[in-house]
Amino acid sequence: MKIVEKYSHLNGLEFLLVHKPELWQEIETVIQSIDAETCKTKISKEKTKAGQILYSPIDLNCMFKKELYKHGWEESRVSYWVTKDEKLIRRTISMPPDMQKQEIEKQNETAIFSYNQTDFVKNRVAIEVQFGKYSFVAYDVFVKHLAFYVGDKIDVGIEILPMKTLQSEMSSGVSYYEGELYNVVRQGRGVPAVPLIIIGIEP
């Protein structure tokens, strides 16, 4: 596969190229190593594409997982405690998890354990490879990457998406680069408040 387009939000790409150029080279290498044609295995049952052989999101994800794990990228979690009191959340959000729990319980509120998980993290950079539905990308960008950044676990989040040309040969409802770029840009330059690189790929 190849990188067709990339968008740098809050200088995410510039940060990587200056401070961790070897990671960017590694990401390019991984993408180039994916043979998309071997993932064209899904026979469509949709009315408009009945019988067509489409790219399989599951197969593509498996290939990315295999290649990224081979290069030392690993799953990571950010844990935290929540409660129903908005002011208490604001007061505890920047605390370490154990202190969050103590502070919430000290105020006689129920502390509820929660976490965000990212499949690929290495050297303070997180990658999400997204061949799923539209809503999943919004969750990655506005919740996952942001949570890891606020939790001081990453410096940059990366979202890898199919270009529209690739998405048109997948099941309907899959997110694509051009559409998600629009969704980020229309929020304004500072939202979400995390440096990001959005990458559009195709065979």
Disulfide bonds with the S-S distance in Angstrom:
none
